[in-house]
Amino acid sequence: MPPRANGNSESKVWSGAGKSQDELMLKDECILVNYLDEVIGHNNKYNCHKFAPGQPRGLLHRAFSVLLFDAENRLLLQQRASSKITFPDIWANTCCSHPLFGMQPNELDMPEAIAQGDPKGVKAAAVRKLGHELGIPAAELEESRFKFLTRVHYWAADVKTYGPEAIWGEHEIDHILLYRLKPGEKLTLKPCPDEVQATRWLSSAELKQAFAGQGDVTNFSPWFRVIAEKLLDPWWQDLDAALTTDKYVDTKTIHRFDTPKEFHGGLGRAGPYLDAVAEAEAAALKEGGEEKRRKVVLEAGHDDNVIGFVGRGKLDGMEASAGGLKQGGYGKVPTHKTSKIDQLMRPLEVASAFRLKCTGLLENNMKDSGDPDVEFCDDMLGKVSRSFAAVIRQLPKDLSIDICIFYLVLRALDTVEDDMEAYKGRESEKQKELVSFAESRLSDTKCSIRGVGYGDEKTLVEQFGKVARVFLKLPAGSRDVIKDITRLMGAGMAEYVSADLAQGTKDQAAYDRYCHMVAGLVGEGLTRIFIARGCESKELSGQGERVWPFCANDKSDSLGLANSMGLFLQKTNIIRDYLEDYVDGRAFWPQTVWKQYACTNDLGEFAQPTAYGAGSRLAVKVGGEILAKGVGVQALMCLNDLVADALELVPDALEYLERVKTPSIYRFCAIPQVMAIATLKSCFDNPQVFTGVVKIRKGEAARLIVACCDGPDAVHSFFSQFAREILDSVESRECVGADGAIGKRLSMACKRILERTQKRSDSWNSKRMQKTMAAGAITAIAVSALFMRGMGSDR
């Protein structure tokens, strides 16, 4: 189990003495489990019981319910105190609570103990809580007399207490324990008034009358209603056998029930789910045995979590500025955009957008080619990549066609790799297609790949023969590079077809290598084409500060700088696309990094509001004060660590740009790089990364493009600006992790960027100052002239 990122995992003897309900909720660490009751981590009670967008059913955790009978087979019930935070004042079974993480004696049971029907940890927790809640001394209870019967999985929002937007609820796998007193045996009952306000012994008949609304014992807890209405009666009617034999013991089944509709809803708007899971589980067990059951149940748990992560923009106000919705595998992932009013309040960006659109700053050197195949490629380029189309088209004419074809070939390859449905169950065919793509498709002038991709990408692969025809007309040097890179990328993609990336890449090395395969190789290919075309010198192929294991050893021809540039872009995209990648089941954050910070073994944990500081680091419309209590920031810790990792590549990217001599190639390379650092700055320490896709403003993007057209000094100025903003956040201790190793790493990376950009940045700022002063002087002269002219007319 992973250690708590912000907690203490040392064992301790529990004591509730002198502690309020609020203090206990913050102090006690519940045991988090998956839908199979397998331990995945731990978190405080506050976070586990919060029902909110992003975790509409709270965090699934382990619980227990004690059903304690006297010698006359009457069941002891308790009425929960009014001061209880969740489900106050209602009647429930004898004792219902949670085994805790890090306790002494140990309360954490492994699957083997449960399978043997003797979960000693749950029994120890039962003794502890019977003492705390009802004042029953531990000496009066024998752990060996607790009889474990089975487990119940249920959920319930406390809408009765807190209304339709209730932020509290329960989502538990409840271990059922029976205990009966011997004839003449007495228990000391001294209920803690902050836990229990009343107790009552009821017979089976009396309980049924109470459930029918007779008497003064009414308003039962959702978990006890499930137990009493679904399971309890056969045990009670045969209590001797239930307690002394294994007749009713079921260690394999986890009974799943949705509670009555009156317990649905809450701030996360949770609806029925577990009844359907139970049906699917039973069908899977019947059709495919235990293996299929396990697969279906774990997928159901994963899907329930993911559905809570997506499409939340209309629910919680966290994404009040969310604009469009980006399609993900489980629904629409919000895309965070700036409002039009906010954009209009930034005149420099508006002016840049006007300049970019109306002054022809980026030429289109691919138009009017006269070749229908080239025209098709130009058209497809604009449809499948609006962002790259403009920077490719402004390259010198012959080079722009080379790069256009290079881009479309790799986009087609990527379309094959990304389609998870076309090759479902035929993954080996997909691998063969990827590996052979360079040899079989690039020379096939009638190539048409059917049934793959969506929208414009589908059209691209269906009419790929047109791309192939243009490819075959390119110079041999360009063709060789495109074919070689396509072959290498196809082989790399094939490796990942069958790879399990649900929880990210294995480690930092695997993360770097993946980025190399999908972006570093692109940088290599572009560099080789620039050199093959004679547009740039071999200086571009040199080694930078970072030495990559996948690059050649020869420093003069290692393509290390090109790889660093490609990896910087790809790592920025991976950071930004955390949520979309996770819900699609293909994530890339390295496990050796994120598991340092997570409370569980699931990367999806970071998308829960209790992990990214909701209510404290991110404002919410409803329940912010409660959400902020006990909230974790482990998601932001990991995010900032990965941002620092990406920033360390910037010096190499700047060095690459410094070696580019052709202005249009400089613009082509600089625009994505400066966009990347702007995006990285927007993602840095930003909780919205975990609720959607963070985008920079369109006006800001226009201003950055204009800067790239203005030359290296302007580009360096923006790199310096964004690095300074991050560094200021670290030095002012505003960002998460500023005081530790993450802050140190961020500080070093930003200072290196500032050092690298200082000369050109100062030069650009000086030019801007001169322009500003000149504009001011001209304005002053014009105003003075108008004033003097007015004075003259008065005479």
Secondary structure, DSSP 8 states (H G I E B T S, - for coil): ----TTS--S-B----TT--HHHHHHH-EEEEE-TT--EEEEEEHHHHTB-BTTBTT---EEEEEEEEE-TT--EEEEEE-TT-SSSTT-EESSEEE--BTTBSS-----HHHHHTT--HHHHHHHHHHHHHHH---GGG--GGG-EEEEEEEEEEE-HHHH-TT--BEEEEEEEEEEEE--TT--------TTTEEEEEEE-HHHHHHHHTT-SS---B-HHHHHHIIIIIHHHHHTHHHHHHSSTT--SS-EEEEE--GGG-BTTTTB---HHHHHHHHHHHHHHHHHHHHHHHHHHHHHHHHHHHHSS-HHHHSTTTTEEEEEEETTEEEEEE---HHHHHT-HHHHHHHHHHHHS--S--TTSS---HHHHHHHHHHHHH-HHHHHHHHTS-HHHHHHHHHHHHHHHHHHHHHH-TTTTTT-HHHHHHHHHHHHHHTTT-TT----S-S-HHHHHHHHTHHHHHHHHHHS-HHHHHHHHHHHHHHHHHHHHHHS---TT--SSHHHHHHHHIIIIIHHHHHHHHHHHHTTSS-GGGG---SS--TTS-S-GGG--HHHHHHHHHHHHHHHHHTHHHHHHTT---S-HHHHTTT-SBS-GGGGGSTTTTTBTTTB--SSSHHHHHTT---HHHHHHHHHHHHHHTTHHHHHHHHHH--SHHHHHHHHHHHHHHHHHHHHHTT-GGGGTSEE---HHHHHHHHHHHHH-HHHHHHHHHHHHHHHHHHHHTT-STTTTSHHHHHHHHHHHHHHHHHHHHHHHHHHHHHHHHHHHHHHHHHHHHHHHHHHHHHH-
